[in-house]
Amino acid sequence: MALKEREALDRLVARCNEKGIRIAYDDLQTEGGFCRLRDKYIIVINRRAATGTRVRIITDALTQIETDASRPAPVADATPARAEAPALVKTEARP
């Protein structure tokens, strides 16, 4: 079973690399999860997590990320653009 989990983990990591999703391992008080930073996704996993837990966290994160990517982009802010200052008109000096 451990070999199959390791193979699954390797495939998931390769899939994340193809999609530009970074995986970081750190000392956490939880198992891990994912976040979005400057339009890039990062999956953070507790470095002490078992292989099966890592597979589950990455699978769950990829499902969420792919669901978010399939949604339409949010509508742009409807507030009008700031009006530009009128151009200065050069006039001749009066005597």
N, C-alpha and C positions, 0 to 999 in steps of 0.2 A: 504493500500500500504506500509506503513512504516513497518508493521510486516513482510511482505514478503521480503522487502529489508534487514531487520535485520536477518532473517533466511538465506538469501543468503550470507550475510556477514559472519555469523557464519560458514556456510559450506565452504566458501572460506578460512577463517582463519584456519580451521581444515585441509584443503587440503594443505595449505602452511606449516603447522606444520609437516604433514606427509612427505613432500618433503624436510624438513630441511631449508625452506625459512623463514627468520626472517622478521617480520613486525615491523617497528618502527614508532611511532607517534611523531611529533615534530612541533615546530612553524616554518612554512615555508612561503615564499612569493609566492610560487606556490602551486598547488594542491598536487604534489608528483610525484613519479616515482620509478624506481628501479635501482640498481647498483650491480656490482659484486665485491666483495672484498675477495681476497685470495681464489678464487674458491668457495665462498659462495655468494648466492644471498640475497639481503636485499631490501625490499620494504619499502620506506619511504613515509608517508602520513601526510599531514597537519592535526594537531590534531583538527582543527576547521572545517574540511571538513564534509559535510553532509554524511549520510549513503549511499545514492545512488552514490555519488562521490567516496567514499571508495570502493564500489563494483566495479565500473568501473575501478579504478586504479589497483586494485588487479587482476581483470579479464584480463586487458590489459597486465599487467606484467607477469602473468602466461602464457598467449599465447606466448609472446616473449621468455620467459625462456624455455618453452617446445619446441619451434621452434629451439632455439639455441642448446638444448640438443639432438635434432634429427639429427643435422648436424654432418658430420664426423669431427673428431679431426683434427686440423691443422697438416700439414706435419712437421716433425721435421726439425730443421735447417740442411741444407745440407753441412755446413762447416765441414771439416775433424777434427777429434778429435786431440787434441794437443799431439804431439809425446812425449813419455816418455823419460826421460834421460837414456842413456845407463847405464847398470849396471857397477859398478866399478869392475875391475878385480884385485885381489891381486897378486902382483908379488913379487918375492924375491929380497931383496936388493942386489946390486952388491958390490963386495969388492973394 
